Amino acid sequence: MRQTYMVTSTRDRQGHFRNERWARLLIDTLYHYRGSAYLLHEFVIMPDHIHVLITPLTNLEKAVQFIKGGFSYRAKKELSSNLEVWQKGFSDHRIRDARDYAELILYICQNPVGARLCEIAEDFPHSSAHSGFELDPAHQGLKPESLTTCCGAAEAAPFQSVDRGGTPEGVPLQNVPERTGAVGVAPLPNKPKIA
């Protein structure tokens, strides 16, 4: 089993997930298939695309089909929508090591900040950075590597063998976002607020 980062967009980049009901239904869909189709490590629902970090329990294509197809089915049924929601296909990246994992978590969590949807990642309600979301821990087989820089920091702290409820052993703790109430809690680096 390998952790995989996946991103996919709505058809024609339509901002369907600006609608609270749509965004909440997609989050509910992610959690509906969690544990049967994939392990869920991180996510963010942007207005016209989603980022997820998962470990597929079958194959990646089936896991993505559960997310996209499962949401489309429920949107038709629960939101009375006949829209074709998703673009065809998706982009993916297999996680190589602990550094890659930490950088992708930070990227996913900071995505709404970069898009100016919020000033602090934890304030964005459609993200696992927001409090209250339970996440699956990373696979402990991720190999830590010696870091000199990570996630834009001038220097990374030395690796620590600390079990923080799912934080990969060896990942510098300042590089993994804090998720209050979630599995894998570690401090988020201080980032300047966007004015």
C-alpha positions, 0 to 999 in steps of 0.5 A: 500500500502506497500513499498517493496524492490525487487532484481532480477538477470540476468540469470546465472548472465550475465552482460547484464547491463554493456551495456549502451543501455541495462541499459538505456532501463531498466531504461526507462522500470522502468519509463514506468510502474511508476504510473500505476503498482507501485510508484518508490522510488529508484533503481540501475541497476547493471551489473547482477542484479537490486535493486528497492524500489517500492510501488506496485499499484496492487500486487507485483508479477504483478509489478515485471512482468511489470519490468522484462517482460516489459524489456524482450519484449522491449529488443527483439524488440528494441535490437534484443535480443533473450536471456532469460534475467532474472533468475526465481523469485525475492527476496523481503522485505516489509518495516517495518518502517522509519529506514528500509526505510532509510537503504534500500535507503542507501544500494541501492545507495551505491551498486555500490560503494561497487562493485567498479563501482564508488567512489561516489554513485551520479556518477553511471549513472544507479542509482536514486542517479544520478541526474535527476531522478524523484522519488515518495515520501515515504508513510507518514504512515512509523512509525519513531522509536527511533534510537541509531545507523543507517547505520553504524553511531555511533549516529543518529540525533534526528528525525525531522518533516521536509517535504523535498519533500518526505523524510519520516517524522521522518527519520534522514536526514543524513541517506537518500541519496541526489538526486539532481533533484529528489523527496526526497532530503536529504544529504548523509552521508560522506563516505570514497572514495574507492581508 
